[in-house]
Amino acid sequence: MAGVTSLGVGSGLDLAGILKGLMQVEQQPLINLQRKEASYQARISALGSLKGALSALQSSASALLPGSGQTAAEKYTSFLATVADTNVATASAASGAVAGVYALEVTSLAQSHRLVSSPFASANDTIATGTLTIDFGTLVGGVYTPDSSRQLEITIDSSNNTLAGLRDAINAAKGGVTATIITGTAGARLVLTSDRSGTDNVMQLSGLTGFDFDPQTATGSMSQDAAQGGRAAQNAALTLNGIAITSSTNTVSGALDGVTLTLKATNAGNPTNITVKKDTTTALKANLNAFVKSLNEAVSTIANLGAYNPETKESGPLQGQAVIRTTQAQLRNLVFNTTAGGNTQFQRLADIGIAFNKEGQLTVDGAKLDRALENDYDAVLRLTTNIGEAFKSSLDSVVGTGGTLNNLTDSVNRMIKDLDSQRTILNQRLASIEERYRKQFTALDTLVAGMKDTSNYLAQQLASLQSWSNR
C-alpha cells in the first residue's frame, strides 16, 4: 500500500480544504478577541485626544491667573507706545514705562563703517601677499582706540592673492565685517562693511599693501569717502523733549523709561510726538479669547469622541462612556456657575459677553465685553481670575496625575494585557485543535487509500478470473 505524504493524496478528498474551513470556524474567538483589542486601542487613542484637549484648556485657564506675588491688575496692566509719524520711528513699551507725551527729533541715523578700495581691472586681479589686520574700535574727537578683543587677521598667500580671494578669506573668517566686490565703470572695487553701526565700530586696516586705512586721519588705500561709495561710521543723534541723546544703533533703549525706539528717518526741525499710555485691556481680552478658543476646541473634541451617527450607524470611540457625559456637564457647570463675587452686575461670563450659542460653542461679544471693562473693570478681573482658578483646579481631577483619564487609560491597558494572555491561550488551543484534526484526517486518508488499494486488487482478480473462464 502506498504511503500518504499529504492530506487528500491517498483518498482524493479535499481534506486540506476541509481542514482550512474547520480552522476558520475554530478561529472565530480569536478574531473576536482581535476586534475587541482594536476597540480598546481606539479607546486609548481617544482618551489621549481628550486629555490633550482638556490639558490645553487647563493651560489657557492657568494663563488667566496672575503670577506668583502678582496681582491681577499688575498682570493685565501694560503700556502702549505710539509715534505720531511712523516714517520717523516706531516705539514699543514694556514694564517701567511712564504714561506721557514726549517730543522726538532725530537729527541723524546710526550707520556702519564702510570702506572701498581703489579700482582693479577685475575681481581676479593679483594683489600683494601678507597679513591684513582689521581692527575695530572707537573714534572720539579724532582719537582712535582699537578693541584688542575684536582684532581680525587675514592671511593672503599665493593660493588666494586675488581681489576675489581676499573677499572670500575675509568672509570665511566671520569676524564682524562683510566683504563684497562691486564692479563699476572704473573697475572692480573691494567693499568692506562693518556688521555693527556707530562710532564704537570703526575699522582700521593695516599690513597688506593696497588695503590700508587710518581712521584718525581718514586716509589710506581704502576710502570712506561717500563719493567713492564709502561711508563714515555714525551714531544716531536725537532729542527727547529737547534732551540730547546718542546711540550706536537705530534701536534706542534706556533713553525713555520702559520704551524702545526704532529710528527710521531724520526729522530735524520737525519733531513728532511719542505717546505712552497705560493699557489694561489688550492682554486681558487676548487671554479671554484664547481661553474661549481652547474651551470650544475641548467641547468639539468631546462631542466628536462621544458622537453617534444614526445614518451611518458609526459611533465615536468613547460613545456611551461615562467620562463623556461627566466632562461635558463639568465644563458647562463651570461656565454657568463661576461668579465674580461682590456687588456687581457682571457676575458670570454671559454678563461680560461670553456665552454659548445654539451650536454649543462659546462666543465673545466684543462690544459687550468692552462695556463691562469700562463699567466695572475690577469685577471683570475678579471673574477672570475665578474662572481661571475654577477650571484649573477642576481639570486637575481629570487630567492630573491620578486623575480620571489616567485611571481610565490604565484600566484599558490592563484589559489589553488580559487580552494578550487570552490570545496566547487561544493560539495554543488552536494549534492543538489543528493537530488533532490533521491526525484524524491523515488516518482517514490512509484508511480510504487502503480501501481503494483493496478495491483495485479485487477488481484485477475478478478481471483475471473472467479472462480465464472465457478460454
C-alpha positions as CSV (number, residue, x, y, z in Angstrom):
1,M,0.0,0.0,0.0
2,A,1.4,3.4,-1.0
3,G,2.2,5.8,1.9
4,V,0.3,9.1,2.3
5,T,2.5,12.2,2.4
6,S,-0.1,15.0,2.4
7,L,-3.8,15.3,3.2
8,G,-6.1,14.1,0.4
9,V,-3.4,12.4,-1.7
10,G,-4.4,8.9,-0.7
11,S,-8.1,9.4,-0.7
12,G,-8.5,12.0,-3.4
13,L,-10.6,14.0,-1.0
14,D,-10.1,17.8,-0.4
15,L,-9.1,17.2,3.2
16,A,-6.8,20.3,3.2
17,G,-9.7,22.5,2.2
18,I,-12.0,20.9,4.8
19,L,-9.3,21.4,7.5
20,K,-8.9,25.1,6.5
21,G,-12.7,25.6,6.8
22,L,-12.9,23.9,10.1
23,M,-10.0,26.0,11.4
24,Q,-11.7,29.2,10.2
25,V,-14.6,28.3,12.4
26,E,-12.4,27.5,15.3
27,Q,-10.5,30.8,14.9
28,Q,-13.7,32.9,15.4
29,P,-13.0,33.5,19.1
30,L,-9.5,34.8,18.2
31,I,-11.0,37.1,15.6
32,N,-13.5,38.4,18.2
33,L,-10.6,39.0,20.6
34,Q,-8.7,41.0,17.9
35,R,-11.7,43.1,17.3
36,K,-12.1,43.8,21.0
37,E,-8.4,44.7,21.2
38,A,-8.7,47.1,18.2
39,S,-11.7,48.7,20.1
40,Y,-9.6,49.1,23.2
41,Q,-6.7,50.6,21.3
42,A,-9.1,53.1,19.7
43,R,-10.3,54.0,23.2
44,I,-6.8,54.5,24.4
45,S,-6.1,56.9,21.5
46,A,-9.4,58.7,22.1
47,L,-8.6,59.1,25.8
48,G,-5.3,60.6,24.7
49,S,-7.0,63.1,22.4
50,L,-9.4,64.1,25.2
51,K,-6.6,64.6,27.6
52,G,-4.7,66.7,25.1
53,A,-7.7,69.0,24.5
54,L,-8.5,69.3,28.3
55,S,-4.8,69.9,29.1
56,A,-4.7,72.7,26.5
57,L,-7.9,74.2,28.1
58,Q,-6.3,73.9,31.6
59,S,-3.2,75.8,30.3
60,S,-5.4,78.5,28.9
61,A,-7.2,78.7,32.2
62,S,-3.9,79.0,34.1
63,A,-2.9,81.8,31.8
64,L,-5.8,83.8,33.1
65,L,-4.2,83.8,36.6
66,P,-1.7,86.3,37.9
67,G,1.8,85.0,38.6
68,S,3.3,84.3,42.0
69,G,3.4,87.5,44.0
70,Q,1.5,89.4,41.3
71,T,-2.0,90.9,41.4
72,A,-4.5,90.5,38.6
73,A,-4.3,94.3,38.0
74,E,-0.5,94.1,37.7
75,K,-0.7,91.1,35.3
76,Y,-3.0,92.9,32.9
77,T,-1.6,96.4,33.1
78,S,0.8,97.1,30.3
79,F,1.8,100.2,28.4
80,L,1.3,101.1,24.7
81,A,3.7,103.5,22.9
82,T,3.0,105.0,19.6
83,V,4.8,107.5,17.4
84,A,2.7,110.1,15.5
85,D,5.0,109.9,12.4
86,T,5.8,106.3,11.9
87,N,8.1,107.2,9.0
88,V,10.5,108.7,11.6
89,A,10.3,106.0,14.2
90,T,8.2,103.2,15.9
91,A,8.0,102.5,19.6
92,S,7.2,99.7,21.9
93,A,6.6,99.9,25.7
94,A,7.3,97.4,28.5
95,S,7.1,97.4,32.3
96,G,8.5,100.5,33.8
97,A,7.1,102.8,31.2
98,V,5.5,106.1,32.3
99,A,2.4,107.5,30.6
100,G,3.0,110.8,28.9
101,V,3.7,112.6,25.6
102,Y,7.3,113.1,24.5
103,A,8.7,115.2,21.6
104,L,11.1,113.2,19.4
105,E,13.5,114.9,17.0
106,V,16.0,112.7,15.0
107,T,19.0,114.6,13.5
108,S,21.0,111.6,12.3
109,L,20.7,107.8,12.0
110,A,23.3,105.4,13.1
111,Q,25.3,103.8,10.2
112,S,28.0,101.3,9.9
113,H,31.5,102.0,8.7
114,R,32.1,101.2,5.0
115,L,35.5,101.2,3.2
116,V,36.1,101.0,-0.5
117,S,39.3,100.0,-2.3
118,S,40.9,101.5,-5.4
119,P,39.6,100.0,-8.6
120,F,41.1,96.9,-10.1
121,A,40.7,95.6,-13.7
122,S,38.7,92.6,-12.4
123,A,38.0,90.5,-9.4
124,N,40.7,88.1,-10.5
125,D,43.5,90.7,-10.4
126,T,46.5,89.7,-8.4
127,I,47.1,91.5,-5.2
128,A,50.0,91.6,-2.7
129,T,50.6,88.8,-0.2
130,G,50.9,89.2,3.5
131,T,48.6,89.6,6.6
132,L,45.7,92.0,6.6
133,T,44.9,93.2,10.1
134,I,41.5,94.6,10.7
135,D,40.8,96.4,14.0
136,F,37.5,97.6,15.3
137,G,37.5,100.4,17.8
138,T,36.1,103.8,19.0
139,L,36.8,107.1,17.2
140,V,36.1,110.0,19.5
141,G,37.5,113.6,18.9
142,G,39.8,112.3,16.2
143,V,41.4,109.7,18.6
144,Y,41.1,106.1,17.6
145,T,41.1,103.4,20.3
146,P,41.1,99.8,19.0
147,D,39.4,97.0,20.8
148,S,42.1,94.3,21.0
149,S,39.5,91.5,21.6
150,R,38.0,92.0,18.2
151,Q,41.1,92.1,16.0
152,L,40.9,90.1,12.8
153,E,43.9,88.8,10.9
154,I,43.6,87.6,7.3
155,T,46.4,85.7,5.6
156,I,46.9,86.2,1.9
157,D,49.4,83.9,0.1
158,S,49.9,82.5,-3.4
159,S,46.8,80.4,-3.1
160,N,44.4,83.4,-2.7
161,N,46.2,86.6,-3.7
162,T,43.4,88.0,-5.9
163,L,40.8,90.5,-5.1
164,A,38.2,87.7,-5.0
165,G,40.5,85.6,-2.8
166,L,40.7,88.4,-0.3
167,R,37.0,88.9,-0.3
168,D,36.4,85.1,0.3
169,A,39.1,85.0,3.1
170,I,37.5,87.9,4.9
171,N,34.0,86.5,4.8
172,A,35.2,83.0,5.8
173,A,36.7,84.5,9.0
174,K,33.3,85.7,10.1
175,G,34.9,88.4,12.2
176,G,32.3,91.2,12.1
177,V,32.9,92.6,8.6
178,T,31.3,91.7,5.3
179,A,33.3,91.9,2.1
180,T,31.8,92.3,-1.4
181,I,33.1,93.2,-4.8
182,I,31.3,95.9,-6.8
183,T,32.3,96.3,-10.5
184,G,31.6,99.7,-12.0
185,T,32.8,101.7,-15.0
186,A,36.2,102.3,-13.3
187,G,36.7,98.6,-12.5
188,A,36.2,96.2,-9.6
189,R,36.4,97.5,-6.0
190,L,36.5,95.6,-2.7
191,V,33.9,97.0,-0.3
192,L,34.2,96.2,3.5
193,T,31.2,96.9,5.7
194,S,31.3,96.6,9.5
195,D,28.5,94.4,10.8
196,R,27.8,96.9,13.6
197,S,26.9,100.5,13.4
198,G,28.1,103.5,15.4
199,T,31.4,105.1,16.2
200,D,32.3,102.3,18.5
201,N,32.7,100.1,15.5
202,V,35.2,102.0,13.3
203,M,37.6,99.8,11.2
204,Q,41.4,100.3,10.9
205,L,43.2,98.3,8.2
206,S,47.0,97.6,8.1
207,G,49.6,95.1,6.9
208,L,48.6,94.4,3.3
209,T,49.7,96.7,0.5
210,G,46.8,98.4,-1.3
211,F,44.3,97.8,1.6
212,D,45.3,100.1,4.5
213,F,43.1,102.7,6.3
214,D,43.9,105.1,9.2
215,P,40.6,106.2,10.9
216,Q,42.3,109.1,12.8
217,T,43.2,110.8,9.5
218,A,40.6,109.1,7.3
219,T,43.4,108.3,4.8
220,G,44.8,105.2,3.1
221,S,44.4,103.0,0.1
222,M,40.9,102.3,1.3
223,S,38.4,105.2,1.4
224,Q,35.3,106.0,3.4
225,D,34.5,108.9,1.1
226,A,30.9,108.8,0.1
227,A,31.8,109.9,-3.5
228,Q,33.7,106.7,-3.8
229,G,30.9,104.6,-2.3
230,G,32.3,104.6,1.3
231,R,30.6,105.7,4.5
232,A,31.9,107.0,7.8
233,A,30.6,105.3,10.9
234,Q,28.0,107.4,12.7
235,N,25.9,107.3,15.8
236,A,22.2,108.1,15.9
237,A,21.5,111.5,17.3
238,L,18.1,112.5,18.7
239,T,16.4,114.6,21.3
240,L,13.5,113.7,23.7
241,N,11.8,116.8,24.9
242,G,14.9,118.7,23.9
243,I,17.4,116.4,25.8
244,A,20.2,115.3,23.5
245,I,20.8,111.5,23.2
246,T,23.2,109.4,21.1
247,S,23.0,105.7,20.2
248,S,25.4,103.4,18.3
249,T,22.3,101.7,16.8
250,N,19.0,102.8,15.5
251,T,17.3,100.8,18.2
252,V,17.3,103.0,21.2
253,S,16.6,101.5,24.7
254,G,17.0,103.1,28.0
255,A,16.6,106.7,26.9
256,L,12.9,106.7,27.8
257,D,11.8,104.5,30.8
258,G,10.4,101.2,29.5
259,V,10.3,102.4,25.9
260,T,12.3,101.1,22.9
261,L,12.5,103.3,19.9
262,T,13.4,102.1,16.4
263,L,14.6,105.0,14.3
264,K,13.8,105.0,10.6
265,A,14.4,108.6,9.3
266,T,15.5,112.1,10.4
267,N,13.1,114.9,11.1
268,A,15.4,117.7,12.1
269,G,13.4,120.9,12.9
270,N,10.0,119.0,12.7
271,P,9.6,117.0,16.0
272,T,7.0,114.2,16.3
273,N,5.2,113.0,19.4
274,I,5.7,109.7,21.2
275,T,2.6,108.9,23.3
276,V,2.9,106.4,26.1
277,K,-0.4,105.3,27.7
278,K,-1.5,102.6,30.2
279,D,-3.2,99.6,28.6
280,T,-5.3,97.5,30.9
281,T,-7.5,95.6,28.4
282,T,-5.5,94.3,25.5
283,A,-3.8,91.4,27.3
284,L,-6.9,90.6,29.3
285,K,-9.0,90.3,26.1
286,A,-6.4,88.3,24.4
287,N,-6.2,85.8,27.2
288,L,-10.0,85.6,27.5
289,N,-10.2,84.9,23.7
290,A,-7.5,82.3,23.9
291,F,-9.5,80.6,26.8
292,V,-12.7,80.6,24.8
293,K,-10.9,79.1,21.8
294,S,-9.4,76.3,23.9
295,L,-12.8,75.6,25.6
296,N,-14.5,75.4,22.2
297,E,-11.9,73.0,20.9
298,A,-12.3,70.8,24.0
299,V,-16.1,70.9,23.6
300,S,-15.8,69.8,19.9
301,T,-13.3,67.1,20.8
302,I,-15.7,65.7,23.5
303,A,-18.6,65.8,21.1
304,N,-16.8,64.0,18.3
305,L,-15.4,61.3,20.6
306,G,-18.8,60.6,22.0
307,A,-20.9,61.0,18.9
308,Y,-23.2,58.5,17.2
309,N,-24.3,58.9,13.6
310,P,-27.7,57.2,13.1
311,E,-27.4,57.3,9.3
312,T,-24.1,55.5,9.1
313,K,-24.6,53.8,12.4
314,E,-21.0,54.7,13.3
315,S,-20.0,55.6,16.9
316,G,-17.2,57.7,18.3
317,P,-14.6,55.6,20.2
318,L,-16.0,56.9,23.6
319,Q,-19.7,56.9,22.6
320,G,-21.7,55.9,25.7
321,Q,-18.7,56.2,28.1
322,A,-19.5,58.0,31.4
323,V,-16.4,60.2,31.0
324,I,-18.0,62.0,28.1
325,R,-21.2,62.9,30.0
326,T,-19.5,63.9,33.2
327,T,-16.9,66.0,31.4
328,Q,-19.5,67.8,29.3
329,A,-21.5,68.5,32.5
330,Q,-18.4,69.6,34.4
331,L,-17.4,72.2,31.8
332,R,-20.9,73.7,31.4
333,N,-21.3,73.8,35.2
334,L,-18.0,75.8,35.5
335,V,-19.1,78.2,32.8
336,F,-22.5,78.8,34.2
337,N,-21.8,78.8,37.9
338,T,-18.4,80.5,38.4
339,T,-19.0,84.1,39.5
340,A,-17.1,87.3,40.2
341,G,-18.5,87.7,43.7
342,G,-19.1,91.1,45.3
343,N,-21.7,93.6,44.4
344,T,-21.6,93.9,40.6
345,Q,-23.9,93.3,37.7
346,F,-21.1,91.4,35.9
347,Q,-21.2,88.1,37.9
348,R,-20.9,85.5,35.1
349,L,-19.3,85.1,31.8
350,A,-22.5,85.7,30.0
351,D,-22.7,89.1,31.7
352,I,-19.5,90.3,30.0
353,G,-20.4,88.9,26.6
354,I,-19.1,85.4,26.7
355,A,-21.9,82.9,26.2
356,F,-22.9,79.6,24.4
357,N,-24.5,79.9,21.0
358,K,-27.1,77.4,19.8
359,E,-24.3,75.1,18.4
360,G,-22.9,74.8,21.9
361,Q,-19.9,76.9,21.3
362,L,-18.8,79.9,23.4
363,T,-18.7,83.2,21.6
364,V,-17.3,86.6,22.6
365,D,-19.4,89.7,22.1
366,G,-16.6,92.2,21.8
367,A,-18.8,95.3,22.3
368,K,-20.4,93.8,25.4
369,L,-17.0,92.9,26.9
370,D,-15.7,96.4,26.2
371,R,-18.7,97.9,28.1
372,A,-18.2,95.6,31.0
373,L,-14.5,96.5,31.2
374,E,-15.4,100.2,31.1
375,N,-18.2,100.0,33.7
376,D,-16.6,97.6,36.3
377,Y,-13.0,96.7,35.4
378,D,-12.4,95.2,38.8
379,A,-15.4,92.9,38.6
380,V,-14.2,91.6,35.2
381,L,-10.7,91.0,36.7
382,R,-12.3,89.0,39.6
383,L,-14.4,87.0,37.3
384,T,-11.4,86.2,35.0
385,T,-9.3,85.1,38.0
386,N,-12.1,83.0,39.4
387,I,-12.8,81.3,36.0
388,G,-9.1,80.6,35.7
389,E,-8.8,79.1,39.2
390,A,-12.0,77.1,38.9
391,F,-11.1,75.5,35.5
392,K,-7.5,74.9,36.5
393,S,-8.5,73.2,39.8
394,S,-11.4,71.2,38.4
395,L,-9.5,69.9,35.4
396,D,-6.7,68.6,37.7
397,S,-9.1,65.8,38.8
398,V,-9.5,64.9,35.1
399,V,-6.1,65.3,33.5
400,G,-3.8,65.4,36.5
401,T,-1.7,62.5,37.9
402,G,-4.1,60.1,39.3
403,G,-7.0,61.8,37.5
404,T,-9.9,60.3,35.7
405,L,-8.3,60.0,32.3
406,N,-5.1,58.4,33.6
407,N,-7.1,55.9,35.6
408,L,-9.3,55.0,32.6
409,T,-6.2,54.7,30.4
410,D,-4.6,52.4,33.0
411,S,-7.8,50.3,33.2
412,V,-8.0,49.9,29.4
413,N,-4.3,49.0,29.2
414,R,-4.9,46.3,31.8
415,M,-7.8,44.9,29.7
416,I,-5.4,44.9,26.7
417,K,-2.9,43.0,28.7
418,D,-5.5,40.5,29.7
419,L,-6.4,40.0,26.0
420,D,-2.8,39.3,25.3
421,S,-2.9,36.4,27.8
422,Q,-6.2,35.2,26.3
423,R,-4.6,35.3,22.8
424,T,-1.7,33.2,23.9
425,I,-4.1,30.5,25.4
426,L,-6.3,30.6,22.2
427,N,-3.3,30.2,19.9
428,Q,-2.1,27.2,21.9
429,R,-5.6,25.8,21.8
430,L,-5.9,26.3,18.1
431,A,-2.6,24.7,17.4
432,S,-3.8,21.7,19.4
433,I,-7.1,21.5,17.6
434,E,-5.4,21.7,14.2
435,E,-3.0,19.0,15.1
436,R,-5.9,16.7,16.3
437,Y,-7.8,17.4,13.0
438,R,-4.7,16.7,11.0
439,K,-4.1,13.4,12.7
440,Q,-7.8,12.4,12.2
441,F,-7.7,13.4,8.5
442,T,-4.4,11.6,8.0
443,A,-5.9,8.4,9.5
444,L,-9.0,8.8,7.3
445,D,-6.8,9.5,4.2
446,T,-4.8,6.3,4.9
447,L,-7.9,4.2,5.5
448,V,-9.6,5.4,2.3
449,A,-6.3,4.9,0.4
450,G,-6.1,1.3,1.8
451,M,-9.7,0.6,0.8
452,K,-9.0,1.9,-2.7
453,D,-6.0,-0.3,-3.0
454,T,-8.0,-3.4,-1.9
455,S,-10.8,-2.5,-4.3
456,N,-8.3,-2.2,-7.2
457,Y,-6.8,-5.6,-6.2
458,L,-10.1,-7.3,-6.2
459,A,-11.1,-5.7,-9.5
460,Q,-7.9,-7.0,-11.0
461,Q,-8.5,-10.6,-9.6
462,L,-12.1,-10.6,-11.0
463,A,-10.8,-9.4,-14.3
464,S,-8.3,-12.3,-14.4
465,L,-11.0,-14.9,-13.5
466,Q,-13.2,-13.6,-16.2
467,S,-10.4,-13.8,-18.7
468,W,-9.6,-17.4,-17.7
469,S,-13.2,-18.6,-17.9
470,N,-13.6,-17.3,-21.4
471,R,-10.8,-19.5,-22.8
